Amino acid sequence: MTVLATLLGAALILAALRDIFHQLFHPGGTGSMSGALMSIVWRVFRSVARRRYPSLLSLAGPSALITVIASWVALQTVGWAFIYWPRLSEQFLLAPGLDPSEQQGFVDALYLSLVTLSNLSYGNIAPTSDLLRVLVSLKALIGFGLLTASLTWVVSIYPPLTRRRAFDQHIALVRDAESETGISLTKAGAEAAERRLEALTSQLVTIRSDLVQFPITYYFHPSDERFSLPANARALLRIAEEGVGENDSPAVRLSANELRSTADDFSAMLASSFLGLSSASTEEVLKAYARDQLRDPFDSDRE
């Protein structure tokens, strides 16, 4: 019983630590449990939003974030509880007034695991063996590290979201300006067109890197469709295609080709990491991206 409980507890602890490492320090790695949890939460919210409450989808990202952190806490708590449980009667000292015969259940082990993970340490149950004293201290350090890492993760995802909103607004403003003036960005003068295309390319490269580093940001759904990348991505692709095929300036064609290549890389990342697509064109991926986000792919030239 002791060996089995210890092995099970160690497996749960290591699973949580591995997932934390992949999510926070090696997001491009494989086997991330948190990635599956985020996808499940997204599908649940997406299903409800599509049927009844569209605005509910904006809560999917924060809910996925909370779910992942809660899963880490739960795995650590239950894992350490399995290690403590078979040892409560012999290797832990109870405070006066506690009946040893009534403090040997799994709930007591969960209580001890929670107070040590949260660094509360009420002191009414204390380890007596040297190994357990070391393990309990290690557990407290893991709990402090988990709290710090979770808070850092929460804070760190908002700059990428801010950059994405700025990029979304940039595309929307370009799209509106083209519509109001009847002038395509790629035909607004070689120097100006080249500069704007390079700016869009640089921003899209940053957005792609942010999604690789912080995949949780994919599930943060903007409430304003006008400033939504899924809705505007095809318009961005159209701008690149116009610059590549309908411009006399070599510099503009080169900048437009860079933007198109960046869009291809961006769509390939979306297809493999979030949409589960293979052998799909950039246009098809961007349409699937818009559908997954419950958006209509905006393009003034679409059929």
FIGU-216557 format. One record per atom (N, C-alpha, C, O, CB): residue in one letter; x, y, z. Coordinates in pm, whole numbers, plus 50000, padded with zeros to 5 digits. Glycine has a CB too. Example, Ala and Ser with C-alpha at 12.3 -4.5 7.8 and 13.67 -1.06 7.14 Angstrom:
BEGIN
a513194943150780
a512304955050780
a513204967050780
a514244966850846
a511314955350905
s512854977550708
s513674989450714
s512905000350787
s513415011450804
s514084994050572
end
This chain:
BEGIN
m500824988050000
m500005000050000
m500865012650000
m500615022049924
m499075000050121
t501895012750087
t502765024450097
t503505026949967
t503585038349919
t503765022750210
v504035016349909
v504805017749785
v503895022349671
v504255031149594
v505495004449747
l502725016349660
l501795019849553
l501345034449565
l501325041749466
l500575010549555
a500985038649686
a500555052449706
a501685062249677
a501455072849619
a500055054449850
t502905058649715
t504055067349690
t504315068749541
t504565079749491
t505305061849760
l504255057549469
l504485058049324
l503405066249253
l503695074049163
l504525043949266
l502145064349295
l501065071949235
l501235086849263
l501065095149174
l499705067049287
g501555090249388
g501765104249423
g502915110449347
g502815121749299
g502015105549571
a504025103049335
a505185108249261
a504845110449114
a505295120049053
a506375098649273
a504025101349058
a503625102748917
a502805115448896
a503015122648799
a502825090448870
l501875118248987
l501055130248975
l501895142948992
l501715152648919
l499915130049080
i502815142749087
i503685154449109
i504535157148987
i504645168548942
i504585152249233
l505145146548932
l506015148248815
l505215152548692
l505695160348610
l506775135348785
a503975147448679
a503135151448566
a502845166348571
a502885173148469
a501815143548565
a502555171548692
a502295185848707
a503545194048678
a503475204048608
a501795188848848
l504695189748731
l505935197248710
l506325197148563
l506805207248510
l507075191248796
r506125185948496
r506435185048353
r505555194548273
r506025201448182
r506255170648302
d504265194848308
d503355203648237
d503685218348261
d503605226448169
d501915200648277
i504045221648384
i504435235448416
i505665239348335
i505745250448282
i504715237148567
f506625230248326
f507845233048248
f507505235448102
f508005245048043
f508835221448260
h506675226948043
h506335228447902
h505555241247876
h505765247947775
h505535216347853
q504655244647967
q503805256247944
q504535269347966
q504335278847891
q502595255548034
l505385269948069
l506005282648106
l507415284448051
l507845295648024
l506035283848255
f508145273448034
f509545274647996
f509885268347861
f510925271347803
f510395268548102
h509005259547812
h509265253047684
h507955250947611
h507555239547586
h510005239447703
p507255262047575
p505915260747518
p505865253547385
p504795248847344
p505315274147501
g506995252547316
g506995245347189
g507125230447205
g507105223047106
g508105250347104
g507265225747330
g507405211547354
g506115203947332
g505055209747313
g507885209247494
t506245190747335
t505085182247310
t504595176047440
t505285176247542
t505435171247208
g503405170847435
g502865163847550
g502345172947659
g502325168947775
g503885155047607
s501935184947626
s501455194247727
s500025191147766
s499115191947683
s501575208547676
m499825187547892
m498475184947942
m497655197747942
m496465197447911
m498525178848083
s498285208947975
s497555221547981
s497025225447843
s495965231647834
s498455232648035
g497735221947737
g497255224747603
g495935217647576
g495025223447516
g498285220647499
a495825205047621
a494585197547604
a493465203747688
a492325204647643
a494775182847643
l493785208147809
l492785214447895
l492265227347832
l491065229947832
l493355217148034
m493185235547779
m492775248047716
m491845245347598
m490845252247579
m494005255947669
s492195235147519
s491375231747402
s489975227047445
s488985230547381
s492055220747319
i489895219247553
i488595214447601
i487735226047650
i486555227047616
i488785204047715
v488335234947729
v487595246547779
v487105255047662
v485975259847663
v488465254947874
w487965256947561
w487595264847444
w486405258547372
w485465265647334
w488775266147348
r486445245347351
r485365238847278
r484045239747354
r482985241447293
r485715224147252
v484105238747487
v482885239847567
v482285253847554
v481085255247528
v483175236647717
f483115264047571
f482625277747561
f482165280847419
f481165287747399
f483715287647604
r482895275847321
r482545278347181
r481205272047147
r480395278047075
r483635272847088
s480965260047198
s479695253247171
s478515261047230
s477495262847164
s479715238947227
v478665265547355
v477595273147419
v477395286647350
v476265290947328
v477915275347568
a478515293347315
a478445306447251
a477775305647114
a477015314447076
a479835312547237
r478065295147041
r477505293746907
r476005291146911
r475275295146820
r478195282446832
r475545284447016
r474125280847023
r473265291747086
r472155294447041
r473965268047101
r473795298147193
r472925307147268
r473545320647303
r472915331047282
r472495300547391
y474745320547357
y475305332747415
y476645336047350
y477685332147402
y475465331147569
p476655343047238
p477905346147167
p478925353647253
p480135351347240
p477605354247045
s478455362647339
s479375370647420
s480125362147522
s481145366547577
s478625381647490
l479625350047549
l480255341447648
l481655337047605
l482485333547689
l479385329247674
l481915337247474
l483205332547424
l484365341247474
l485495336547482
l483205332247272
s484085353647508
s485145362447559
s485655357947695
s486705362547740
s484655376747568
l484925348847762
l485355343647892
l486165330747878
l486675325547978
l484145341147980
a486295325747756
a486985312947737
a488455313847777
a488965304947844
a486875308447591
g489145324447736
g490565325847768
g490825326547916
g491615318647968
g491115338047702
p490185335947989
p490395336448133
p490015323348203
p490685319148297
p489595347748193
s488945316848157
s488535304148218
s489565293148194
s489855285148283
s487155299748164
a490125292848074
a491165283048044
a492405285448130
a493035276048178
a491545283547894
l492745298048150
l493885301548234
l493685296648377
l494575290648436
l494105316748233
i492495299148432
i492195294848569
i492175279648578
i492645273948677
i490855300648615
t491625273148476
t491545258448476
t492925252148478
t493155242448551
t490775253548355
v493845257448399
v495205251848393
v495905253548528
v496495244048579
v496025258748281
i495835265448587
i496485267748716
i495855258848823
i496565253248907
i496375282548757
a494515257448820
a493835248848917
a494265234348901
a494385227048999
a492325250048901
s494505230048777
s494935216148755
s496325213848813
s496595203148868
s494935212848605
w497205223848801
w498545222548862
w498435221249013
w499085212649073
w499425234648825
v497625229749074
v497445229449220
v496845216049262
v497275210049360
v496545241149267
a495835211349187
a495165198749222
a496125186949212
a496145178349300
a493965196549131
l496905186349106
l497845175249090
l498895175149199
l499225164649254
l498525175848953
q499435186949232
q500415187749339
q499795183849473
q500395176349550
q501005201949347
t498605188749501
t497955185849629
t497645171049644
t497975165049746
t496675193949642
v497025165049544
v496665150849551
v497915142049550
v497985132049621
v495725147049434
g498905145849467
g500135137949461
g500845137149595
g501215126249639
g501065143649357
w501035148549660
w501695148549791
w500815141849896
w501335135649989
w502025162849835
a499485142949882
a498595136349977
a498775121149973
a498745114650077
a497135140049947
f498965115549853
f499195101149842
f500515097149909
f500615086249964
f499215096949695
i501495105949905
i502765102849972
i502615103550124
i503175095250195
i503865112649925
y501865113350173
y501685114950317
y500755104350377
y500985099750489
y501145128750348
w499725100450303
w498625092450356
w499075079850431
w498695078150547
w497725088450243
p499875070850370
p500225058450442
p501215060750556
p501525051450631
p500795048350346
r501715072850570
r502735075650673
r502195084050788
r502935087150882
r503905082850610
l500925087850783
l500365096750886
l500465090751026
l500775097751122
l498915099850854
s500205077851037
s500115071751170
s501465069951237
s501545070051360
s499425058351161
e502535068351158
e503825064851216
e504895075751202
e505805076551284
e504325052251153
q504805084051099
q505895093351072
q505485107951084
q506205116851038
q506445090750935
f504345110551145
f503905124251169
f503515125751315
f502915116751374
f502725128051075
l503835137051372
l503505140151511
l502305149351514
l502285159751448
l504705146551583
l501285145551592
l500065153551601
l500125162651722
l500715159251825
l498825144451609
a499505174251709
a499445183851819
a498565178351931
a497665170251905
a498915197451771
p498815182552056
p497975177952167
p496495180952140
p496145191752092
p498425184452298
g495665171352173
g494235172952153
g493725165852029
g492515164152014
g493905187352145
l494625161851941
l494225154451820
l494345139551846
l495355134951899
l495085158651698
d493335132051809
d493315117651827
d494005110951708
d493505111951596
d491855112351843
p495145104151731
p495865097851619
p495005088051540
p495175086651419
p497085090651671
s494085081251608
s493255071351539
s492265077751443
s491725071151354
s492515062851640
e492015090851462
e491055097751377
e491725107051276
e491035114351205
e490095105651462
q493035106851270
q493765115751180
q494615107751082
q495755111251054
q494655125351261
q494045097151029
q494805088450939
q494135086950802
q494605079150719
q494965074751002
g493075094350777
g492355093050651
g492985101250539
g493895109250560
g490935097150670
f492465098950419
f492995106050303
f492655120950309
f493415129250258
f492455099950174
v491515124250371
v491155138450386
v492195145550472
v492545157050444
v489755139750450
d492695138950575
d493745144950659
d495025146850579
d495735156750597
d494005136050782
a495315137250491
a496495138650406
a496325150250308
a497275157550281
a496765125550329
l495105151950256
l494825163250168
l494985176550242
l495545186150189
l493415162150109
y494485176850365
y494615188950447
y496085192450468
y496495203950452
y493905187050583
l496875182450505
l498305184750527
l498985189250398
l499845198150400
l498975172050581
s498605183250287
s499195186950158
s498865201350121
s499715208650072
s498705177550048
l497605205450145
l497195219050111
l497905229550196
l498355239750145
l495695220450127
v498005226950326
v498615237150412
v500105238450385
v500665249350398
v498385233750560
t500765227450348
t502185228550315
t502405234650178
t503365242050157
t502845214850321
l501505231450082
l501625237449950
l501405252449954
l502075260049883
l500635231049853
s500475256750037
s500165271050048
s501065278350147
s500945290350166
s498725272950088
n501995270650211
n502925276350308
n502225282050432
n502765290750500
n503745287250243
l501005276950461
l500315281250583
l500905274350705
l501195280850806
l498815278350573
s501075261050696
s501735253150800
s501235256550940
s501915263151018
s503225255350793
y500025251750969
y499445254551100
y500225248151215
y500135252851329
y498015249851103
g500965237651188
g501805231651291
g501115220951373
g501725215651466
g502285242151381
n499865217551342
n499185207251420
n499525193151373
n499215183451441
n497695209351415
i500155192051257
i500675179151210
i502085181751156
i502265189851066
i499735172751098
a503075174951212
a504465177451174
a505175164251149
a504945154451220
a505205185551284
p506045163751048
p506785151351020
p507845148751127
p508405158051185
p507445152050881
t508115136051150
t509125132251249
t510385126551185
t511475127851241
t508555122251347
s510255120251069
s511445114451004
s512205125050928
s511635134950883
s511035103050909
d513515122850915
d514365132550845
d513965134050699
d513925145150647
d515815128250853
l513645122850633
l513285123450492
l512005131450471
l511925139650380
l513115109350435
l511015129150556
l509765136350540
l509925151150572
l509255159550510
l508695130350629
r510785154550666
r511015168850695
r511605175750573
r511265187150542
r511955170550817
v512515168750505
v513095174350383
v512035175550274
v511965185650204
v514275165750334
l511205165150261
l510175165350156
l509125176050182
l508665182650088
l509515151650147
v508735177950306
v507755188250337
v508325202050308
v507615210750257
v507315187350484
s509605204250339
s510245217050308
s510325219050157
s510105230150106
s511645217750370
l510645208250085
l510685208949940
l509305212149885
l509175220049791
l511205195949880
k508285206049943
k506915208749901
k506575223449919
k505925229349833
k505935199949979
a506995229450029
a506715243650053
a507405252249947
a506835262149901
a507185247650194
l508635248549910
l509335255949805
l508625254649671
l508515264349597
l510795251149792
i508125242549640
i507385240549516
i506115248949517
i505745254849416
i507035225549497
g505445249249632
g504225257349642
g504495272149619
g503745278949550
g503575255449777
f505585277049677
f505935291149657
f506305293649511
f505925303849454
f507105295149749
g507055284249451
g507415285649311
g506205285149219
g506145292349120
g508395274949271
l505235276449253
l504025275349172
l503225288249178
l502705292849076
l503165263649219
l503115294049296
l502395306749311
l503075317749231
l502415325249159
l502315310749459
t504395318649244
t505135329049171
t505035327149021
t504815336748946
t506595329049214
a505205314548975
a505155311748831
a503765314648775
a503645319948664
a505535297148804
s502735311248849
s501365313548802
s501075328448789
s500505332848689
s500345307048896
l501465336048890
l501255350548884
l502045356848770
l501555365648700
l501645357149018
t503285352248752
t504115357348643
t503495354048508
t503495362448417
t505535351548651
w502965341948495
w502325337848370
w501115346448340
w500925350948227
w501925323048377
v500285348748442
v499085357048423
v499475371048376
v498865376348283
v498275357848554
v500475376848440
v500895390448405
v501525390848266
v501335400448192
v501885395948510
s502285380448231
s503065380748107
s502215379147982
s502665382747873
s504095369948110
i500975373747993
i500195371647872
i499495384347825
i499015384847712
i499175360747894
y499415394447908
y498675406547868
y499435415447769
y498805421347682
y498325414547990
p500775416647778
p501465423947670
p501255417847531
p501015425347437
p502945424447700
p501325404347513
p500985398747382
p499575401747338
p499335404347220
p501195383847383
l498615401447430
l497245404747395
l497125419347352
l496355422547261
l496305401947512
t497865428147418
t497855442347381
t498445444147242
t497925451847161
t498645450647484
r499545437147214
r500155438147080
r499215432946973
r499145438446863
r501485430247076
r498485422247004
r497545416846904
r496405426546879
r495985428346765
r496995403346950
r495895432946985
r494825442746966
r495305454446880
r494575459546796
r494315447847102
a496555458746904
a497105469746825
a497225465646678
a496945473546588
a498475473946879
f497645453246654
f497755448246517
f496375447246452
f496205450946336
f498445434546515
d495405442246527
d494035441246475
d493505455046434
d492895456546329
d493105434846580
q493745464946519
q493275478446489
q494005484246368
q493415491546289
q493475487546611
h495285480946355
h496055485746239
h495445480446110
h495235488046016
h497535481346250
i495165467446106
i494565461745986
i493205467945959
i492885471245844
i494435446545999
a492395469546063
a491055475246047
a491135489445993
a490325493345908
a490295475046180
l492085497346042
l492215511145996
l492665511545850
l492175519845773
l493215518746084
v493585502845812
v494015502045672
v492845498045584
v492625503745477
v495195492045656
r492105488145629
r490935483345554
r489915494445536
r489355496145427
r490295471245625
d489645502045642
d488675512945635
d489165524145543
d488395529745466
d488395518545776
a490455527245553
a491015537745468
a490915534045321
a490585542545237
a492465540545506
e491195521445289
e491065516945150
e489615518145103
e489355522444991
e491555502445135
s488685514445189
s487275514845152
s486795529145131
s486045531845037
s486435508045260
e487225538245217
e486765552145210
e487375559845093
e486715568245032
e487065559245339
t488635557045063
t489335564644958
t489315557644823
t489515563944719
t490755567044998
g489065544544824
g489115537044699
g490535534644650
g490735530844535
g488335544144593
i491525537044737
i492925535344701
i493495523444777
i493415522944900
i493745548344731
s494075514044705
s494695502544769
s496005506744835
s496715515344785
s494945491344667
l496305500644947
l497545503945019
l498765502044930
l499695510044936
l497685495245144
t498775491844848
t499935488944766
t500075498344647
t501075497844575
t499875474744717
k499065507144625
k499125516644514
k499145531044563
k498835540444489
k497945514444419
a499515532744691
a499515546144751
a500865552944742
a501145562144819
a499095545244896
g501695548644650
g503055553944640
g504035543644690
g503835537444794
g503205566944720
a505115541644613
a506045530844642
a506635531744782
a506655521944856
a507145530744540
e507115543544818
e507775545044948
e506805542745063
e507115535545158
e508415558944959
a505605548945055
a504615547345161
a504115532845168
a503965527345277
a503425556845138
a503875526845053
a503395512945051
a504435503445110
a504105494445186
a503045508744908
e505695505645072
e506755497045125
e506845498245277
e506995488245347
e508105500545061
r506755510445327
r506865512645471
r505715506045545
r505915499845650
r506905527645502
r504505507245491
r503345501345558
r503355486145551
r502985479445647
r502045506645497
l503785480745439
l503885466245427
l504915460645525
l504695450245587
l504245462345283
e506035467445537
e507065462945631
e506555463545775
e506875454845856
e508335471545617
a505765473745807
a505205474845942
a504245463245970
a504275457446078
a504475488445960
l503395460045873
l502465448845890
l503215435645905
l502845427245986
l501505448145771
t504275433945825
t505065421745834
t505705420345971
t505655409746032
t506135421445726
s506305431146019
s506955430846151
s505955427646261
s506255419946351
s507645444346180
q504765433546254
q503755430946355
q503275416446350
q503065410146453
q502565440546337
l503105411246228
l502615397446215
l503655387546266
l503295377346326
l502255394446070
v504935390246243
v506005381846297
v505925381546449
v506075370946511
v507395386846251
t505695393146509
t505585393946654
t504375386246705
t504455379246805
t505505408546699
i503235387546635
i502025380546676
i502235365346670
i501795358046759
i500835384646587
r502905360746565
r503185346346554
r504065341646669
r503795331246729
r503855343246418
s505115349246698
s506005345546809
s505265345446941
s505505336747025
s507195355246816
d504375355046961
d503595355547084
d502705343247099
d502575337847209
d502735368247087
l502105338746990
l501235326946997
l502035314247025
l501545305247093
l500465325446866
v503255313646974
v504105302047004
v504535302247150
v504515291847217
v505355301946912
q504915313947198
q505395315147336
q504255314547437
q504425309147547
q506145328147353
f503095320047400
f501945320347490
f500715314947416
f499855322847376
f501685334747543
p500615301847398
p499475296147324
p498135299047390
p497095298647323
p499645281247311
i498125302047519
i496875305247587
i496205317447525
i494985318847533
i497125307747735
t496995326347462
t496415338647406
t495505335747287
t494675344147252
t497505348147364
y495635324047224
y494745320447114
y493295320247160
y492385323347083
y495125306847056
y493085316647287
y491735314747338
y491145327347401
y490055326847458
y491735303547439
f491855338447392
f491295351147436
f490585357547317
f491225362247223
f492405360647493
h489275357547324
h488435361347212
h488065376147222
h487405380047319
h487165352547207
p488465384547125
p488095398747132
p486595400647112
p485995394347025
p488875406747025
s486015409247192
s484565411247184
s484145419647063
s483025418247014
s484065417947310
d485045428347015
d484745436946901
d485195430146772
d486395428746747
d485425450746918
e484245426046691
e484585418746568
e485395427446472
e486225422346396
e483325413846499
r485165440246476
r485875449146383
r487375448946409
r488175450346316
r485335463446395
f487755447346534
f489165446846571
f489555432546607
f490145430046713
f489465456446688
s489215423346519
s489475409146543
s490375403646433
s490035404546315
s488145401146550
l491505397846471
l492425392346373
l491795381246289
l491995380946168
l493665387046442
p491025371946349
p490395361746265
p489495367646157
p489415362246046
p489585352346351
a488825378746188
a487935384946090
a488695392745985
a488205394445873
a486955393946160
n489885397546017
n490635406345927
n491805399545856
n492455405645771
n491135418146002
a492085386945892
a493285380445839
a493245379045687
a494275380345622
a493435366745903
r492075376445631
r491985374945485
r492205388345414
r492735388645303
r490625369045446
a491785399245479
a492055412345420
a493555414945416
a494065420845321
a491335423445501
l494265410545519
l495725411845522
l496345403645409
l497275408145342
l496285407345659
l495835391645389
l496335383245281
l496075389645145
l496925389045057
l495695369245287
r494915395745128
r494605402445001
r495575413944974
r496015415744860
r493165407645002
i495905421645077
i496855432645060
i498195427445010
i498795433144920
i497045440245193
a498645416345070
a499925410545028
a499855405744884
a500795407844807
a500315398945120
e498765399344846
e498645394044710
e498585405244608
e499155404044499
e497405385244698
e497905416244641
e497855427644550
e499245433644530
e499605437444419
e496895438444603
g500015434344637
g501355439944626
g502295431344545
g503175436344475
g501935442144761
v502105418244556
v502975409044481
v502645409244332
v503545408644249
v502845394844535
g501355410044297
g500965408144159
g500605420344081
g500535419843958
g499865399144153
e500355431844150
e499825443344076
e500595456144105
e499985466844115
e498375445344111
n501885455344117
n502655467344148
n503905467744063
n504565457644040
n503025467844298
d504215479844015
d505385481543928
d506675483544007
d507755482943948
d505165493243836
s506585486044137
s507765488744218
s508365475744270
s507695468144340
s507415498044335
p509635472944236
p510275460744289
p510305460544442
p510145450044503
p511695459444234
a510525472344504
a510595473044650
a509255469344713
a509215462344815
a511015487044695
v508155474044652
v506825470744704
v506535455944685
v506005449544775
v505755479244635
r506885450644570
r506665436444546
r507465427944645
r506975417744694
r507055432844402
l508695432244674
l509515424844769
l508895425244909
l508825415044977
l510945430544773
s508455437144952
s507835438445085
s506525430545092
s506225424345194
s507575453245117
a505765430844983
a504495423444980
a504755408344983
a504005400845047
a503685427144855
n505805404044915
n506145389844917
n506565385445056
n506245374345099
n507255386844816
e507295394145128
e507665391145267
e506435389845355
e506355380945440
e508595401945323
l505465398745334
l504225398045410
l503475385245378
l502935378745467
l503345410245381
r503435381545251
r502735369245212
r503435357045273
r502755347845321
r502675367945058
s504745356745272
s505475345445331
s505245344745482
s505105333845538
s506975346745302
t505205356345546
t504925356645689
t503525351745718
t503305344645816
t505115370745744
a502555355545633
a501185350645649
a501115335545631
a500355328745701
a500255357545549
d501915330245537
d501965315745518
d502495308745643
d501955298645687
d502845312245397
d503585314445701
d504145308645823
d503155309445938
d503015300046017
d505455315845862
f502465320645947
f501475322546053
f500345312346040
f499945306246139
f500895336946049
s499845310445919
s498755300845898
s499215286545923
s498455278345975
s498195302145756
a500465283445887
a500985269945912
a501055267146062
a500755256046106
a502375268245848
m501455277246139
m501495275646285
m500095273646340
m499885265046426
m502145287846350
l499125281446292
l497745279746337
l497225265846303
l496575259346385
l496835290446273
a497525261246183
a497015248246138
a497545236946224
a496785228046262
a497395245845992
s498835237246256
s499435226146330
s499185227046480
s499025216746545
s500915225846304
s499155239046535
s499085240546680
s497675241546735
s497425237546849
s499855252746721
f496735246946656
f495405249746710
f494245243846630
f493205240546687
f495225264446720
l494405242546500
l493275238646416
l493295224046373
l492285218746324
l493225247246295
g494435217446390
g494525203446352
g494375200946204
g493825190746164
g493495195646424
l494865210146122
l494755208745977
l496095204545918
l497155207545973
l494285221945913
s496035197645809
s497245193945735
s496975195245586
s495865192845540
s497695179345771
s497985199145513
s497895200645367
s496785210345328
s496065207945230
s497645187045301
a496645221245403
a495645231345371
a496345244045326
a497425247345376
a494725234145493
s495745251245233
s496325263645184
s496175274445290
s495405273045385
s495655268045053
t496925285345272
t496845296445367
t495435302045373
t494935305045481
t497835307445329
e494795303345259
e493425308445254
e492465299345332
e491625304245407
e492965309745109
e492605286345315
e491735276845385
e491965277345535
e491015276445613
e491965262745334
v493225278645576
v493545279245718
v492955291745781
v492395291145891
v495055278745741
l493085303145712
l492555315545767
l491035315345776
l490455320945868
l493005327345681
k490385308745680
k488935306945689
k488575298245809
k487625301145882
k488375300845559
a489345287445828
a489085278645942
a489355285946074
a488645283746173
a489955265945933
y490365294446075
y490665302546193
y489495311546228
y489115312746344
y491935310946169
a488925317946127
a487775326646150
a486565318646200
a485865322946290
a487405334246021
r486345307046140
r485205298846184
r485395294046327
r484445293846406
r485015286846090
d486625290146362
d486885285246496
d486655296146600
d486275293246714
d488305280146506
q486885308646561
q486675319946650
q485265326046635
q484985336746688
q487735330646624
l484395318946561
l483025323546536
l482995337346473
l482205345946511
l482235323746666
r483875339346375
r483935351846302
r483715349246154
r484035338546103
r485275358946324
d483165359346085
d483105359145940
d484385365245887
d484725376445924
d481845366745886
p485125358045803
p486375363545750
p486105375745663
p485615374445551
p487135352845668
f486425387745714
f486135400045641
f487115401645527
f488335400145544
f486195412145735
d486595404645412
d487405408345297
d486485415645200
d485485410045155
d488075395745229
s486815427645169
s485935435545083
s485765429644944
s484835433144872
s486465449345072
d486695420644906
d486615414544775
d486105400344777
d486085393644674
d487945414844711
r485705395744895
r485285381844900
r483975379844824
r483215389244803
r485135377145046
e483755367844784
e482545364744706
e481335364644798
e480215362244752
e482675351144634
end
